[in-house]
Amino acid sequence: MSYEELEQKYLLPTYDKLPLVLVRGEGVHVYDDKGAKYLDFYGGHAVASTGHCHKDVVKAISDQAGKLIFYSNVCYNDARAEAAELVVKNAYAGSRSVFFCNSGTEANEAALKIARRATGRPRIIATTTGFHGRTIGSLSVTGGAKYRDPFPENLANLTEFVPFGEFEAVERALSPDVAAVIIEPVQSTGGVRVGNKRYYERLREMCSGNGCALIFDEVQTAFGRTGKMMAGQHWGVEPDICTTAKAAAGGVPIGMVILNEAIAGAPAPGEHASTFGGGPLAMAALKANLGVILKEKLADNAREMEMAIRDSLGANPLIRAIKGKGLLLGLDLNKDAKTVVAELLKRKIIVGSSGPADQIRLLPPLTIQPEHVRELRSALREIAK
Ligand SMILES: Cc1ncc(COP(=O)(O)O)c(C=O)c1O
């Protein structure tokens, strides 16, 4: 049986798949089982921020695997201690502590629980187009009906959904029983959207005034992707709680909740835990990966490459608008996105689909260079003909 057939036979079919068997990655490229090379403008879904198999990350993982793969949080560990310091010092200026887990949705579950524990309040305000994960708690604050409606027995009766980008709607929804407002500072999966500076500033002021937590879900945006280390830094706005996952450990599963001073003490010992969170292997990968992002100034490169993409794709008649920030970009198309994803794949370029049927997403490694943007431009020009 082929690998496609084996997966189709034995895996739960929860994914719409591209017809590709990928077996190797190097920098901004991945290779299939027949040796064909693809330019990865999808980054394995915003994960490969330092490129595939960056040598520093590979070395850190293999060195750590030879020393200690795992030990529980009941003991201290050198890699965990150093990774925690690196995260807290390079996230927001007000960040004080971090809780490690294993995925984005697990980080959001923890953030919601911590906000409720810290405030003693039950309700959450979220956005109609936001995406926060697939487990029941995160799903309950995910706006898209497509994700939530098949599971009506979620906790959404405690959530009020408001349109992204409209602080007036948050103002109307805020009440003394609100524990948190949760947003992705740059929305991604439900359609790429960015608010204006006033939106973020007013959210910050209103949450402080109300005594609820402002949660930024930076599962996709943290650590350089938007052109700043953390997305809120574009607007000078800091959340009380920030969650992240995806790219942080170079592809090794990770999630984290980064807390500021006001809220850091909320869960008491024993009130929250995650067996594998903070495991030495993931911590070594995290430390090495963040080291690469800082050393190679990848946030700066993300900003430069965003400009290169906007300059070179802006005039393509296929593209109506380019949305997003840094290297989290949504291209609104005059054509069905599925067709364009397939046409690009024929030309050996991988891009992501998105919530709207006419949008594709670019989430490449932050290491891409002008020649890769030119390759994408030529392919999109051919498709537009
Ligand atoms: C903003 C955001 N939050 C949460 C998640 C869920 O992360 P995970 O799939 O690691 O649970 C995602 C995944 O795409 C995401 O984009």
The ligand as an SDF file (V2000), in Angstrom:
LIG
                    3D

 16 16  0  0  0  0  0  0  0  0999 V2000
   -4.8030   31.5180   16.8770 C   0  0  0  0  0  0  0  0  0  0  0  0
   -4.8510   30.0510   17.1720 C   0  0  0  0  0  0  0  0  0  0  0  0
   -5.1800   29.6450   18.4100 N   0  0  0  0  0  0  0  0  0  0  0  0
   -5.2140   28.3450   18.7350 C   0  0  0  0  0  0  0  0  0  0  0  0
   -4.9400   27.3630   17.8010 C   0  0  0  0  0  0  0  0  0  0  0  0
   -4.9640   25.9220   18.1990 C   0  0  0  0  0  0  0  0  0  0  0  0
   -3.6540   25.4510   18.2650 O   0  0  0  0  0  0  0  0  0  0  0  0
   -3.3710   23.8740   18.3020 P   0  0  0  0  0  0  0  0  0  0  0  0
   -3.7660   23.3310   16.9650 O   0  0  0  0  0  0  0  0  0  0  0  0
   -1.9070   23.7660   18.5860 O   0  0  0  0  0  0  0  0  0  0  0  0
   -4.2160   23.3250   19.4000 O   0  0  0  0  0  0  0  0  0  0  0  0
   -4.5990   27.7400   16.4850 C   0  0  0  0  0  0  0  0  0  0  0  0
   -4.3320   26.7070   15.4610 C   0  0  0  0  0  0  0  0  0  0  0  0
   -4.3230   26.9400   14.2800 O   0  0  0  0  0  0  0  0  0  0  0  0
   -4.5560   29.1160   16.1630 C   0  0  0  0  0  0  0  0  0  0  0  0
   -4.2510   29.5290   14.9450 O   0  0  0  0  0  0  0  0  0  0  0  0
  1  2  1  0
  2  3  1  0
  2 15  2  0
  3  4  2  0
  4  5  1  0
  5  6  1  0
  5 12  2  0
  6  7  1  0
  7  8  1  0
  8  9  2  0
  8 10  1  0
  8 11  1  0
 12 13  1  0
 12 15  1  0
 13 14  2  0
 15 16  1  0
M  END
$$$$
